Amino acid sequence: MLDLIPSLGTWAPALAGQPFAVATIVRASGSVPRPVGTSMLVSADGAILGSLSGGCVEGAVVAAALEAMDDGATRLEAFGFSSDDAFAAGLTCGGELEVHIEPANRNRGCALGEAVRQLAGYGPDEPVALVRRLDVRPDAGGSGAVVLPDPGAIKAAGHRGLATLLESSDGTGGSEPTWRASAAQLESMLRAGTTGVLDLGGAGLCTSDAAVLVEARLAPPRLLVFGANDFSAALLPAAKPLGYLVTLLDARPAFASQARFSAADEVVTAWPHQYLAAEAAAGRVDSRTVICVLTHDPKFDIPLLEAALTLDVAFIGALGSRRSHAQRVGALLDRGILPGRIAQLHSPLGLDLGAATPAEVAVSVLAEVIAARNPAASHQPLRETSGPIHQPAAPPATAPAPTNVLQQEIAWT
């Protein structure tokens, strides 16, 4: 649902309180166009917002959504590839989807309808989470939904709406250890800004025990680019579509003030290592932060890398030749940086794409950033690999691994 936020503010059926249905991907396996959490809205008069598969199954989903609005029942539809029936609704890519479809606004005070209207008030980069119950029993009476404005700070035990969503199907809340385990898994997903399905009963969605869909989006991750030059001028605009909040920093005002760096969200003039230390101390550098050092000047690079390698960030890279890298390693060892930490430095920065121009180097750099953040990346052409193209990301290493949770990379945006 969060992917629809930029358009929700202008979608009249939801804002006007008219009946509509929400169709959401809750399970995806194999090669599929869109991940878990992707939603499509269908109004009673056939208006549509969003897409689930790029055209493969939309027609069948719309038909099921209209039926759901007619009978008021939530349903779960499965789609895959059928070689026996060429006219069956399915995924030509060979993957499999399960789509949860629920009518909204049928009754006054509908939790899902109200949640959609609340999400319409959020900006595209604001942190927010939507937690929904995915009960498909005939007598379920709707899923229940809660919008959370600050997902990283939420405690399930202190939030009445979340506590209700985590109760077992009979309303008892289940055993205390079971409830606490579910709450811990939910909180870890909220803190990480991930999307996935938390199966409360452990037996799948189509059982008497419900599941919970968690969609969480944190504030945009930061990309700190050090060095105002041709390469950073190309990197800044290329990084913006990936969802980063981009800062360009250079100690030289005459270089940093050039108009060609206007794609950055922020341009700072300061000594690099001092700025990074101050940002870290203020809590504005976290485990999603990406640092790219493009300065090519040891008096800036070495103190900066020394400071960066002490931080828990997602990625640290430094542009330059192999000779420059060898000199950096020697200087960092002389400053007491352990070899294990230095080994985490991506230098020389970039995947080997044969890049020559600044624009090509920007693609090379961002390709390595994306690959480094995805443990499933093979760095090979897809035609030389096998298995599903779209691999789910692993749960955050610092959080307890949820059981029966389908997670994806997200947005970490």
C-alpha positions as CSV (number, residue, x, y, z in Angstrom):
1,M,0.0,0.0,0.0
2,L,2.8,2.4,0.8
3,D,3.8,2.4,-2.9
4,L,0.5,4.2,-3.7
5,I,0.9,7.1,-1.2
6,P,2.0,9.6,-3.9
7,S,-1.4,9.0,-5.7
8,L,-3.7,8.4,-2.8
9,G,-4.4,12.1,-2.2
10,T,-6.1,12.4,-5.6
11,W,-8.0,9.1,-5.7
12,A,-11.6,10.2,-5.2
13,P,-13.3,6.9,-4.2
14,A,-11.3,6.5,-1.0
15,L,-11.3,10.1,0.0
16,A,-15.1,10.4,-0.6
17,G,-15.9,7.3,1.5
18,Q,-17.1,5.3,-1.5
19,P,-16.8,1.5,-1.4
20,F,-13.6,0.1,-2.8
21,A,-11.5,-3.0,-2.5
22,V,-7.8,-3.3,-1.7
23,A,-5.9,-6.1,-3.5
24,T,-2.4,-6.7,-2.1
25,I,0.4,-9.2,-2.9
26,V,1.0,-11.2,0.3
27,R,3.1,-14.0,-1.1
28,A,5.5,-14.0,-4.0
29,S,7.8,-16.8,-5.2
30,G,9.9,-17.3,-8.2
31,S,10.2,-14.6,-10.8
32,V,7.4,-12.0,-10.2
33,P,7.2,-8.4,-11.4
34,R,6.3,-6.8,-8.0
35,P,7.1,-7.6,-4.4
36,V,5.0,-8.4,-1.3
37,G,3.1,-5.4,-0.1
38,T,2.3,-4.0,-3.6
39,S,-1.3,-3.0,-3.7
40,M,-4.0,-2.1,-6.2
41,L,-7.3,-0.3,-5.4
42,V,-10.5,-1.0,-7.2
43,S,-13.7,1.1,-6.8
44,A,-17.2,-0.1,-7.1
45,D,-17.5,1.7,-10.5
46,G,-14.3,0.1,-11.8
47,A,-11.8,2.8,-11.2
48,I,-8.3,1.4,-10.6
49,L,-5.3,2.8,-8.8
50,G,-2.0,0.9,-9.0
51,S,-0.9,-2.4,-10.6
52,L,0.2,-5.8,-9.3
53,S,1.9,-7.6,-12.2
54,G,2.2,-5.2,-15.1
55,G,-0.9,-6.7,-16.8
56,C,-0.7,-10.5,-16.3
57,V,-3.4,-10.9,-13.6
58,E,-5.0,-7.5,-13.2
59,G,-8.2,-8.4,-15.1
60,A,-8.8,-11.4,-12.8
61,V,-8.0,-9.3,-9.7
62,V,-10.4,-6.6,-10.7
63,A,-13.2,-9.2,-11.2
64,A,-12.4,-10.7,-7.7
65,A,-12.4,-7.3,-6.2
66,L,-15.8,-6.4,-7.6
67,E,-17.2,-9.7,-6.2
68,A,-15.7,-9.0,-2.8
69,M,-17.5,-5.6,-2.8
70,D,-20.7,-7.4,-3.7
71,D,-20.6,-10.1,-1.0
72,G,-18.5,-8.3,1.6
73,A,-16.1,-11.2,2.0
74,T,-12.4,-11.0,2.1
75,R,-10.6,-13.6,-0.1
76,L,-7.2,-14.9,-1.1
77,E,-6.5,-15.5,-4.8
78,A,-3.5,-17.5,-6.1
79,F,-1.9,-16.9,-9.5
80,G,0.8,-18.9,-11.3
81,F,1.7,-20.0,-14.8
82,S,-0.5,-22.6,-16.5
83,S,0.9,-24.3,-19.6
84,D,-2.4,-26.3,-19.9
85,D,-4.7,-23.3,-20.3
86,A,-3.3,-20.5,-22.4
87,F,-6.3,-18.2,-21.5
88,A,-6.0,-18.6,-17.7
89,A,-5.0,-15.6,-15.7
90,G,-1.4,-16.2,-14.7
91,L,2.1,-15.0,-14.6
92,T,4.0,-15.5,-17.9
93,C,7.3,-15.1,-16.0
94,G,6.6,-18.4,-14.2
95,G,6.4,-17.1,-10.7
96,E,3.5,-17.4,-8.2
97,L,1.5,-14.8,-6.3
98,E,-1.1,-14.8,-3.6
99,V,-3.3,-11.7,-3.6
100,H,-5.3,-10.7,-0.5
101,I,-8.5,-8.9,-1.5
102,E,-10.6,-7.0,1.0
103,P,-13.6,-4.6,0.5
104,A,-13.4,-1.3,2.3
105,N,-15.9,1.4,3.3
106,R,-18.8,-1.0,3.3
107,N,-19.5,-0.1,6.8
108,R,-19.2,3.2,8.7
109,G,-15.8,3.4,10.5
110,C,-14.1,0.8,8.3
111,A,-10.6,0.4,9.6
112,L,-9.1,-0.2,6.2
113,G,-10.9,2.7,4.6
114,E,-9.8,5.0,7.3
115,A,-6.2,3.8,7.1
116,V,-6.1,4.5,3.3
117,R,-7.4,8.1,4.0
118,Q,-4.8,8.6,6.7
119,L,-2.0,7.4,4.3
120,A,-3.2,9.9,1.7
121,G,-2.0,12.7,4.0
122,Y,1.6,11.4,4.0
123,G,4.4,12.7,1.8
124,P,6.4,10.3,-0.5
125,D,9.4,10.4,1.9
126,E,7.8,10.5,5.3
127,P,8.3,7.6,7.6
128,V,5.1,5.6,8.1
129,A,3.9,2.0,8.6
130,L,0.7,0.2,7.8
131,V,-0.1,-3.0,9.8
132,R,-3.1,-5.0,8.6
133,R,-4.8,-8.2,9.8
134,L,-5.2,-10.7,6.9
135,D,-8.0,-12.9,8.2
136,V,-9.9,-14.6,5.3
137,R,-12.4,-16.5,7.4
138,P,-16.0,-15.9,6.3
139,D,-16.9,-14.5,9.7
140,A,-13.8,-12.3,10.1
141,G,-15.6,-9.1,9.4
142,G,-12.6,-7.2,8.0
143,S,-8.9,-7.2,8.7
144,G,-8.3,-4.3,11.0
145,A,-5.6,-1.8,10.1
146,V,-3.3,0.6,12.0
147,V,-1.3,3.4,10.6
148,L,1.9,4.2,12.5
149,P,3.6,7.6,12.0
150,D,7.0,6.7,13.6
151,P,7.5,3.0,13.0
152,G,11.0,2.8,14.3
153,A,9.9,3.8,17.8
154,I,6.8,1.7,18.2
155,K,6.3,-0.8,21.1
156,A,3.6,-3.3,20.4
157,A,2.8,-3.8,24.1
158,G,2.0,-0.2,24.6
159,H,-0.2,0.2,21.5
160,R,-3.8,-0.9,21.8
161,G,-4.3,-1.2,18.0
162,L,-1.3,-3.4,17.5
163,A,-2.1,-5.5,20.5
164,T,-5.5,-6.2,19.1
165,L,-4.1,-7.2,15.7
166,L,-1.7,-9.7,17.3
167,E,-4.4,-11.5,19.2
168,S,-5.3,-15.0,18.1
169,S,-8.4,-15.7,16.1
170,D,-10.5,-16.4,19.2
171,G,-9.6,-13.0,20.7
172,T,-7.7,-14.4,23.6
173,G,-4.3,-13.2,22.5
174,G,-2.9,-16.7,22.8
175,S,-0.2,-17.7,25.3
176,E,2.0,-14.9,26.7
177,P,5.2,-16.3,25.1
178,T,3.6,-16.6,21.7
179,W,2.2,-13.1,21.9
180,R,5.6,-11.7,23.0
181,A,7.4,-13.6,20.1
182,S,4.9,-12.1,17.6
183,A,5.3,-8.6,19.1
184,A,9.1,-8.9,18.9
185,Q,9.1,-10.0,15.3
186,L,6.7,-7.1,14.4
187,E,8.8,-4.6,16.2
188,S,12.0,-5.8,14.4
189,M,10.3,-5.4,11.0
190,L,9.1,-1.9,11.9
191,R,12.6,-0.8,13.1
192,A,14.2,-2.2,9.9
193,G,11.6,-0.5,7.6
194,T,10.8,-3.8,5.9
195,T,7.6,-5.3,4.4
196,G,6.5,-8.8,5.0
197,V,3.8,-11.2,6.2
198,L,3.9,-12.3,9.9
199,D,2.0,-15.6,10.2
200,L,0.5,-15.6,13.7
201,G,-0.6,-19.2,13.6
202,G,2.3,-20.8,11.8
203,A,0.1,-22.7,9.4
204,G,-0.3,-20.3,6.5
205,L,-2.9,-17.6,5.6
206,C,-5.8,-19.8,4.8
207,T,-6.3,-21.1,8.4
208,S,-8.3,-20.1,11.4
209,D,-5.4,-18.1,12.7
210,A,-4.8,-14.8,11.0
211,A,-1.6,-13.3,9.6
212,V,-0.4,-9.7,9.8
213,L,0.9,-7.7,6.8
214,V,3.6,-5.3,7.9
215,E,4.6,-2.4,5.6
216,A,7.1,-0.1,7.1
217,R,9.0,2.8,5.6
218,L,11.6,4.8,7.4
219,A,13.0,8.2,6.5
220,P,15.1,8.0,3.3
221,P,18.6,6.6,3.8
222,R,21.5,9.0,3.4
223,L,24.1,9.1,0.7
224,L,27.1,11.1,1.7
225,V,29.3,12.1,-1.3
226,F,32.6,13.6,-0.4
227,G,34.4,15.6,-3.2
228,A,33.0,18.2,-5.6
229,N,34.2,17.1,-9.0
230,D,33.0,15.6,-12.4
231,F,32.3,12.2,-10.9
232,S,30.1,13.6,-8.0
233,A,28.3,15.8,-10.4
234,A,27.2,12.7,-12.3
235,L,26.6,10.6,-9.2
236,L,24.2,13.0,-7.4
237,P,21.3,13.0,-9.9
238,A,21.8,9.2,-10.6
239,A,21.3,8.4,-6.9
240,K,18.2,10.4,-6.4
241,P,15.8,8.0,-8.1
242,L,17.1,5.2,-5.8
243,G,15.5,7.0,-2.8
244,Y,18.6,8.5,-1.2
245,L,18.7,11.8,0.7
246,V,21.9,13.0,-0.9
247,T,24.5,15.3,0.7
248,L,27.6,16.6,-1.1
249,L,30.5,17.8,1.0
250,D,33.7,19.5,0.1
251,A,36.1,21.6,2.1
252,R,36.6,24.0,-0.7
253,P,33.8,26.6,-1.1
254,A,34.7,27.5,-4.6
255,F,34.2,23.9,-5.7
256,A,31.1,23.0,-3.6
257,S,29.2,26.1,-4.7
258,Q,29.0,25.3,-8.4
259,A,25.5,25.1,-9.9
260,R,26.2,21.6,-11.4
261,F,25.8,20.1,-7.9
262,S,22.2,21.4,-7.5
263,A,20.8,17.8,-7.6
264,A,22.1,17.3,-4.0
265,D,19.5,17.7,-1.3
266,E,22.2,19.4,0.7
267,V,25.6,20.9,-0.1
268,V,28.0,21.4,2.8
269,T,31.4,23.1,3.1
270,A,33.5,21.6,5.9
271,W,36.4,19.3,6.6
272,P,35.1,15.9,5.7
273,H,36.2,13.9,8.8
274,Q,34.9,16.6,11.2
275,Y,31.6,16.7,9.4
276,L,31.1,12.9,9.5
277,A,32.1,12.7,13.2
278,A,29.6,15.5,14.0
279,E,26.8,13.8,12.0
280,A,27.4,10.5,13.7
281,A,27.4,12.1,17.1
282,A,24.1,13.7,16.3
283,G,22.5,10.4,15.3
284,R,22.2,11.4,11.6
285,V,24.3,8.5,10.4
286,D,22.9,4.9,10.7
287,S,23.2,1.4,9.4
288,R,21.6,2.4,6.1
289,T,24.0,5.3,5.3
290,V,26.1,5.0,2.2
291,I,29.5,6.9,2.1
292,C,31.3,7.5,-1.2
293,V,34.7,9.2,-1.1
294,L,35.5,10.8,-4.4
295,T,38.1,13.4,-3.3
296,H,41.4,11.8,-4.5
297,D,43.3,13.8,-1.9
298,P,45.0,11.9,1.0
299,K,44.8,14.9,3.3
300,F,41.0,14.6,3.1
301,D,40.6,10.9,2.3
302,I,42.7,9.3,5.1
303,P,41.1,11.1,8.1
304,L,37.7,10.7,6.6
305,L,38.1,6.9,6.0
306,E,39.6,6.5,9.4
307,A,36.4,8.1,10.9
308,A,34.1,6.2,8.5
309,L,35.5,2.8,9.3
310,T,34.6,3.1,13.0
311,L,30.9,3.6,12.2
312,D,28.1,1.1,11.6
313,V,27.0,2.1,8.1
314,A,25.8,0.2,5.1
315,F,28.6,1.0,2.6
316,I,31.9,2.8,2.5
317,G,33.6,3.3,-0.9
318,A,36.5,5.2,-2.2
319,L,37.2,6.0,-5.9
320,G,40.7,5.7,-7.3
321,S,43.3,3.4,-8.8
322,R,44.7,0.2,-7.4
323,R,47.8,2.1,-6.5
324,S,45.7,4.7,-4.6
325,H,44.0,1.9,-2.8
326,A,47.3,0.4,-1.7
327,Q,48.5,3.7,-0.4
328,R,45.2,4.2,1.5
329,V,45.5,0.7,3.1
330,G,49.0,1.5,4.2
331,A,48.1,4.8,5.7
332,L,45.0,3.4,7.5
333,L,47.1,0.5,9.0
334,D,49.6,3.1,10.2
335,R,46.7,4.8,12.0
336,G,45.8,1.6,13.8
337,I,42.7,0.6,11.7
338,L,42.4,-3.2,11.9
339,P,42.8,-5.1,8.7
340,G,39.3,-6.6,9.2
341,R,37.7,-3.2,9.1
342,I,39.8,-2.1,6.1
343,A,38.6,-5.2,4.3
344,Q,35.1,-3.7,4.4
345,L,36.2,-0.7,2.3
346,H,34.9,-0.9,-1.3
347,S,38.0,0.4,-3.0
348,P,38.7,0.8,-5.9
349,L,35.0,1.8,-5.9
350,G,32.6,0.5,-8.6
351,L,31.7,-2.7,-10.5
352,D,33.9,-3.5,-13.5
353,L,31.5,-2.3,-16.3
354,G,34.3,-0.8,-18.4
355,A,33.1,2.6,-17.3
356,A,35.1,5.6,-18.7
357,T,33.0,8.7,-18.5
358,P,31.7,10.3,-15.2
359,A,28.2,9.2,-16.1
360,E,29.3,5.6,-16.6
361,V,31.3,5.7,-13.4
362,A,28.2,6.8,-11.6
363,V,26.4,3.8,-12.9
364,S,29.3,1.6,-11.8
365,V,29.4,3.0,-8.3
366,L,25.6,2.7,-7.8
367,A,25.7,-0.8,-9.2
368,E,28.2,-1.8,-6.5
369,V,26.2,-0.1,-3.8
370,I,23.0,-2.0,-4.8
371,A,24.9,-5.3,-5.1
372,A,26.6,-4.9,-1.8
373,R,23.3,-4.3,0.0
374,N,21.8,-7.4,-1.5
375,P,23.4,-10.7,-0.3
376,A,21.7,-12.6,-3.1
377,A,23.5,-10.5,-5.8
378,S,25.8,-12.6,-8.0
379,H,27.4,-9.8,-10.0
380,Q,26.8,-11.9,-13.1
381,P,24.6,-11.3,-16.2
382,L,21.2,-12.8,-15.6
383,R,21.6,-15.0,-18.6
384,E,24.5,-16.7,-16.9
385,T,22.6,-17.5,-13.7
386,S,19.8,-19.9,-12.8
387,G,16.9,-19.9,-10.4
388,P,14.4,-17.1,-9.6
389,I,15.5,-13.7,-10.7
390,H,14.0,-11.9,-7.7
391,Q,15.4,-13.1,-4.5
392,P,13.9,-12.1,-1.1
393,A,16.3,-10.2,1.1
394,A,17.4,-11.7,4.4
395,P,16.1,-10.2,7.7
396,P,18.3,-7.6,9.3
397,A,21.3,-9.1,10.9
398,T,20.8,-7.2,14.1
399,A,17.2,-8.2,14.6
400,P,15.7,-11.6,15.6
401,A,14.9,-13.6,12.4
402,P,11.1,-13.8,12.1
403,T,9.6,-17.2,11.4
404,N,7.3,-17.6,8.5
405,V,8.0,-14.0,7.3
406,L,8.3,-13.1,3.7
407,Q,10.5,-10.0,3.5
408,Q,11.8,-7.9,0.7
409,E,14.2,-5.0,0.4
410,I,12.5,-1.7,0.9
411,A,12.6,0.9,0.6
412,W,14.6,0.9,2.9
413,T,12.9,4.2,1.3
